[in-house]
Amino acid sequence: MKKLVNVAVLVSGGGTNLQAIIDYAGEGKLESGKIVKVISSKAGVYALERAREAEIDTAVVERKGKKQEDFESGILRELEDCKAEVIVLAGFMCILSKNFTDRYKDRIINVHPALIPSFCGEGFYGLKVHEAALSYGVKVTGATVHYVNEIADGGKIIMQRAVKVKENDTPEKLQKRVMQEAEWKILPASLELVCKKVLKGETK
């Protein structure tokens, strides 16, 4: 039987990007990895429901009211428990420390709803990214999947996809189109790429 890379997905909300990965795996396209656990920084979010429906183990490690160190220790325990080899941040609204990201160098990926290096870094998340793109007047935006380090949106780019901005776009309309045309396509494809590299021993 072919070895598969154990993948953990970290979430904080509705889990649309998680669903894109679940669907991709369901279509047989995630050939090199398997989602073994979904870990949420909040209880009661819909992403957990999506995971349960797909029969994936879930865990909640609350961020609220915890020191960064304790919060990350809780996540690390869950990752070690499921022997996670690759981690996907799918709408995970917490910045991870260097101590954490160094443990999984070239093994943590994130999707950002803009073409990095535009509209990225601390403070640029969710609708704020699309509001900034529209107020700046860009004609093309998109999404980027990148490796995660301690700098917000600072890791090496894995994949990008461009999306045209339309004249009547609102931040909400643009957000939806960037998700459908870019995020949900390149995040699962990037995960497969990274898992393949892990299997070939191309990451540490």
C-alpha positions as CSV (number, residue, x, y, z in Angstrom):
1,M,0.0,0.0,0.0
2,K,1.3,3.4,-0.9
3,K,2.5,5.6,1.9
4,L,0.5,8.7,2.5
5,V,1.7,11.9,4.3
6,N,-0.3,12.7,7.4
7,V,-1.9,16.1,7.0
8,A,-3.4,18.3,9.8
9,V,-5.5,21.3,9.0
10,L,-5.7,24.3,11.4
11,V,-8.9,26.3,11.2
12,S,-10.7,29.2,13.0
13,G,-14.0,29.6,11.2
14,G,-16.4,28.3,8.5
15,G,-13.9,26.0,6.8
16,T,-14.5,26.7,3.1
17,N,-10.8,26.1,2.3
18,L,-10.9,23.0,4.4
19,Q,-13.9,21.9,2.3
20,A,-12.0,22.5,-0.9
21,I,-9.3,20.1,0.3
22,I,-11.8,17.5,1.5
23,D,-13.5,17.7,-2.0
24,Y,-10.2,17.4,-3.7
25,A,-9.3,14.4,-1.7
26,G,-12.8,12.9,-2.3
27,E,-12.1,13.2,-6.1
28,G,-9.0,11.1,-5.6
29,K,-6.6,14.0,-6.5
30,L,-4.8,14.1,-3.1
31,E,-2.7,11.1,-4.0
32,S,0.2,11.8,-1.7
33,G,-1.5,12.8,1.6
34,K,-4.3,12.1,3.9
35,I,-6.1,14.5,6.3
36,V,-5.8,12.9,9.7
37,K,-7.0,15.8,12.0
38,V,-8.7,19.2,11.9
39,I,-7.7,21.4,14.8
40,S,-9.7,24.6,15.6
41,S,-8.6,27.6,17.7
42,K,-12.3,28.1,18.5
43,A,-15.1,25.8,19.7
44,G,-18.4,25.5,17.7
45,V,-17.1,26.7,14.3
46,Y,-18.6,25.2,11.2
47,A,-15.2,23.9,10.0
48,L,-15.4,21.2,12.8
49,E,-18.8,20.1,11.4
50,R,-17.3,19.8,7.9
51,A,-14.6,17.6,9.3
52,R,-17.0,15.4,11.2
53,E,-19.1,14.9,8.1
54,A,-16.0,13.8,6.3
55,E,-15.2,11.5,9.2
56,I,-12.0,13.3,10.1
57,D,-10.8,13.5,13.7
58,T,-11.2,16.9,15.3
59,A,-9.7,18.8,18.2
60,V,-10.2,22.2,19.8
61,V,-7.3,24.2,21.2
62,E,-8.8,27.5,22.4
63,R,-6.6,30.6,21.7
64,K,-8.6,32.9,23.9
65,G,-7.1,33.8,27.2
66,K,-4.0,31.8,26.7
67,K,-0.3,32.7,26.4
68,Q,1.1,32.1,22.9
69,E,3.4,29.5,24.3
70,D,0.6,27.5,26.0
71,F,-1.6,27.8,23.0
72,E,1.1,26.5,20.7
73,S,2.0,23.7,23.1
74,G,-1.6,22.5,23.0
75,I,-1.5,22.4,19.1
76,L,1.8,20.6,19.1
77,R,0.4,17.9,21.4
78,E,-2.4,17.4,18.9
79,L,0.0,17.3,16.0
80,E,2.2,14.8,17.7
81,D,-0.8,12.7,18.6
82,C,-1.8,12.3,15.0
83,K,1.8,12.1,13.7
84,A,1.2,15.1,11.4
85,E,3.9,15.6,8.8
86,V,2.3,18.6,6.9
87,I,0.2,21.3,8.3
88,V,-2.3,23.5,6.3
89,L,-3.5,26.8,7.7
90,A,-7.0,27.1,6.3
91,G,-8.6,30.3,7.6
92,F,-6.5,30.0,10.8
93,M,-6.6,33.4,12.4
94,C,-3.5,33.1,14.6
95,I,0.1,34.0,13.9
96,L,2.5,31.2,14.9
97,S,5.9,31.9,16.5
98,K,9.3,31.1,15.1
99,N,9.7,28.4,17.6
100,F,6.7,26.7,16.2
101,T,7.3,27.2,12.5
102,D,11.0,26.1,12.7
103,R,9.8,22.7,14.0
104,Y,7.9,22.2,10.7
105,K,10.2,24.0,8.3
106,D,8.8,23.7,4.7
107,R,5.9,21.7,6.1
108,I,3.4,24.4,6.9
109,I,1.4,26.1,4.1
110,N,-1.1,28.9,4.1
111,V,-3.4,30.5,1.5
112,H,-3.6,34.3,1.3
113,P,-6.4,36.1,-0.7
114,A,-4.0,38.4,-2.7
115,L,-1.0,38.1,-5.0
116,I,1.8,38.4,-2.5
117,P,3.7,40.7,-2.0
118,S,0.6,42.9,-2.5
119,F,-1.9,43.5,0.3
120,C,-0.2,41.1,2.8
121,G,1.4,41.0,6.2
122,E,0.0,41.8,9.6
123,G,-3.5,43.3,9.6
124,F,-4.3,42.0,6.1
125,Y,-6.8,39.2,6.4
126,G,-10.4,38.4,5.3
127,L,-12.4,41.3,3.7
128,K,-9.6,43.8,4.6
129,V,-7.5,42.4,1.8
130,H,-10.2,42.9,-0.8
131,E,-11.1,46.3,0.5
132,A,-7.5,47.4,0.1
133,A,-7.3,45.9,-3.4
134,L,-10.4,47.8,-4.5
135,S,-9.4,51.1,-2.9
136,Y,-6.0,50.9,-4.5
137,G,-7.7,50.3,-7.9
138,V,-5.8,47.2,-9.0
139,K,-7.2,45.5,-12.1
140,V,-5.9,42.0,-11.2
141,T,-5.8,40.3,-7.8
142,G,-5.8,36.7,-6.8
143,A,-4.5,34.2,-4.2
144,T,-1.2,32.9,-3.1
145,V,-0.2,29.7,-1.3
146,H,3.1,30.0,0.5
147,Y,5.2,28.3,3.1
148,V,4.7,29.7,6.6
149,N,7.4,31.2,8.7
150,E,7.3,33.6,11.7
151,I,6.6,36.6,9.5
152,A,3.0,37.0,8.5
153,D,2.7,36.0,4.8
154,G,6.5,36.0,4.7
155,G,7.3,32.5,3.5
156,K,8.4,31.4,0.0
157,I,5.6,31.3,-2.6
158,I,4.4,27.8,-3.8
159,M,1.6,28.8,-6.2
160,Q,-0.4,31.8,-7.3
161,R,-3.5,32.3,-9.4
162,A,-4.7,35.7,-10.8
163,V,-8.3,36.9,-10.8
164,K,-9.6,39.9,-12.7
165,V,-11.2,42.7,-10.8
166,K,-14.6,43.8,-12.2
167,E,-15.9,47.3,-12.3
168,N,-18.9,46.6,-10.1
169,D,-17.0,44.6,-7.5
170,T,-17.6,45.0,-3.8
171,P,-15.2,43.5,-1.3
172,E,-17.7,40.7,-0.7
173,K,-18.1,39.9,-4.4
174,L,-14.4,40.0,-5.0
175,Q,-13.8,37.8,-1.9
176,K,-16.2,35.2,-3.2
177,R,-14.7,35.1,-6.7
178,V,-11.1,34.9,-5.4
179,M,-12.1,32.0,-3.3
180,Q,-13.9,30.1,-6.1
181,E,-11.4,30.9,-8.9
182,A,-8.2,30.8,-7.0
183,E,-8.0,29.8,-3.3
184,W,-10.1,26.6,-3.6
185,K,-8.0,25.5,-6.6
186,I,-4.5,26.3,-5.7
187,L,-4.6,25.3,-2.0
188,P,-5.4,21.6,-2.5
189,A,-3.0,21.5,-5.5
190,S,-0.2,23.0,-3.4
191,L,-0.9,20.5,-0.6
192,E,-0.5,17.6,-3.1
193,L,2.8,19.2,-4.3
194,V,4.2,19.6,-0.8
195,C,3.1,16.0,0.3
196,K,4.8,14.7,-2.8
197,K,8.0,16.5,-1.9
198,V,7.9,15.1,1.6
199,L,7.5,11.5,0.3
200,K,10.5,12.1,-2.0
201,G,12.5,13.4,1.0
202,E,12.9,16.8,-0.5
203,T,12.1,18.6,2.8
204,K,13.8,18.2,6.1
